[in-house]
């Protein structure tokens, strides 16, 4: 309160409110010292004109430039994770019905939604259902609710923790192998060679990784068949959702990657038997039969902000020492997964897997959301567009017209820490209802 009282006496509280509101609700912003100067440049002569705008961190109400942390994890920063979720939603939607630089014709192309699961590593507690949707008892004989026991091994001592961690570590490589086989299978069904396939069609996808409660990664993916130039060209007549779905089943059954040999045991990894492939059409997603573009995009975007900590009760940040496990409130199953990853990480032959650095992620080190080049726009393009809009808005508020000439930007920033001061944190909490950081993604 003393900090806020001082700011109030200086008359800078309204300016501080505007600066903090610009964070969009981020609770752990990055603090920077430095400056940014924009000059107009004459395109004809190349002459650098007068200063268009100058920003010095020392003149800001907080004494430093505050920028959002941009962490995608909802457990680390709810506001920044929400921005990431919305961006992912728009990225997926653009690839399904056009927009953001993607042709609207993609809405007529063959599209499917597929879920790839991990293999089994031992029986776990679950809630099986019968053909009528009723819940049957678990293997242990009990009817479980949505509690912490779901996904944990029936017998932890016989559960294959080593294989589970190594599966996560090789899941990204398995997806790459699958994508190669998928193109082969599509070409085979079209009666084309792999080389000729490039001249007739192109396969685009966007996927997100999700942790099952047992701690194993699986993938949700949107896949689309386009013409040879991507979404802007129509697919050939033979390209149908049924052909694409059949090729996905065949490629998933063929794809496998060799893992390491540990103590005489040779590992090899493939997808689990549960593979769900459904055509994306125009009906309701919740009907269980057909999917809409909006529902699929929202479903994928939901998992873009989650990690192992959400499903399995593990950590959302790296470990520095294994001894930290003794002081953390995490599930015993997650603890054993982390300890296994840490132990395997000490083996020289597994050095490239960096299992200790990714032990908190149970061995998985891939990007949570990825896409092929021509699926749609990029997260970077969405962020750049948002930054340009904010820049234009700021210049307009200062009464500066956006110049048509090229702008020369000179800047120098130094990292000065993270987080908010106690007074700033209180102020952000009081502003939260007006920031609107939560809610459904807007079109």
Secondary structure, 3 states (H helix, E strand, C coil): CHHHHHHHHHCCHHHHHHHHHCCCCCCCCEEEEEEEEEEEECCCCCCEEEEEEEEEHHHCCCCCEEECCCCCCCCCCHHHHHHHHHHHHHHHHHHHHCECCECHHHHHCCEEEEEECCCCCCCECCCCECCCCCECCCCCCCCCCCCCCCCCECCCCCCCHHHHHHHHHHHHHHHHHHHHHHHHHHHHHCCCCHHHHCCCCEEEEEEEEEECCCCCEEEEEEEEEEECCECCCCCCCCCCHHHHHHHHHHHHHHCCEEEEEECCEEEEECCCCCEEEEEECCCCHHHCCCECHHHHHHHHHHHCCCCHHHHHCCCCCCCCCHHHHHHCCCCHHHHHHHHHHHHHCCCHHHHHHCCCCCHHHCCCCCCCEEECCCCCCCHHHHHHHHHHHHHHHHHHHCCCCCCCCEEEEEEEEEEEEECCCHHHHHHHHHHHHHHCCCCCCCC
